[in-house]
Amino acid sequence: MNKFFFFLTLAVCGVSLALKAAPVLSETSARDYLKNGALVIDVRTAAEFKTKHLTNVVNIPLAELKAKLPAQIADKRTVVLLHCQSGQRSGQAQAQLQAMGYTNAFNLGSYDRAAKIVGGKD
């Protein structure tokens, strides 16, 4: 029975690390995209967004992304920079958008990293 729990714990840790390792866009590339009009989307919940958020970003919670993004962005070639609190949900959002055909969806990562790149906190 101890072996079972050991392997279960090992599997959970592996999955957790894999989810946290969502690739993020380099700061240089992100700044270049921003200079050329990229749209920044905060995929945190509305309550998280209300607590604190960056200026000039759009809040579309991850759970609502598939339903709301097409009305916001019709051109699937638009550069979309995504962020959340830790970078995990924005990684999931990137995968969702790519599956929907958005070819330029990128993960900025965490709120703090996005704030450093995008600047401007409310």
N, C-alpha and C positions, 0 to 999 in steps of 0.2 A: 504494500500500500504506500510506503514511503517513496518508492520509485515513481509511482503514479503522480504524486503531488510534486515531486521534483521536476518531472518532465512537463507537467501542467504549468508550473511556475515558470519554467524556462520558455515554454511556448508563449505564455502571456507577455513575458518581458520582450521576446523577439518581435511580437506583433506591435507592442507599444513603441519600441524603437523604430520599427519600419514606418509607423504612422508619423512619428515625430521627425523623420528624416525627409520630409517632403522637400524637394529641391526649391530653392528660392532664386529669384532673379538677382543678378549682380547689381550693386549700387550704381555703377557706371551706366549700365544698360537701362536701369529704371529711370535715372535722371535724363538720359537721352530721350526715352519715350515720353517723359513728362514734358520736356521742352517742345515736343511735337504734338502735344494735345491728348496724351493718353488719359483715359478715364480711370479714376481710382474708386474701387468699390470696397466698402467695409462690410464683411459678411457676418459680423457679430449680430446678436439679437438687438431689437429696438431698445430694450432696457439698457443694455451695455452701451449702445451708441449714445443714448440720452445722458448717461453718466459722464462720459468724456468722448470726444471724437476730434478728428482732424478736420480742418476747414477744407472746403471745396472737394469733398468726397460724397459719394452716394451710399446710403445705407440700404442694402438689400440682404436681409438675413439668409443664411445658407439654406434654410428650410423653404424659403420662398423664391430662391434664385431661378429655378427652371420656369416658374410661372411668370415672374416679373421681368426678367432680364430682356427677353425678346421685344417687349414694348419699349424698353429703355434704349436698347441698342439693336437696330435693325441690321446694320452692316456687320456681318460676322468677321470681317477683317479688322474691325476697330481694335486698337490696343487697349486691353483691360488689365489693370494692375489690382490685384486682390490682397486684402489683408484681414486679419482677425486679431484675437488676443494673443495667441501663441504661435500661429502659423499653421496649425493643423487643419482648421476648418477652411482656411484659404487654399490649402493644398487640395482639399476635397473639392472646393469650388472650382479650382483650375481644371481638375479632372472632369467635372460635370460639364463645364463650358466647352472643353475640347471635344467631349462626346457629343455635344450639341452642334458642333461645327465651327465654334469660335476658334480661329487659328492663331490668335495673338493674345491668349489669356495667360497671365503670368502671376506667380505667387510672390508677393513682396515679403511675406512672413508675418512676424508679430507686429502688434500695435507700436511698440517702442521702435522697432526697426523701420516701420513705415513712417513714423513721426520724424525720424532722423533723415529719411530720404525726401519725403514729401514736405515736411515742415508744417507749421501752422496748426496749433491745437486750440480748440474751443474750451 
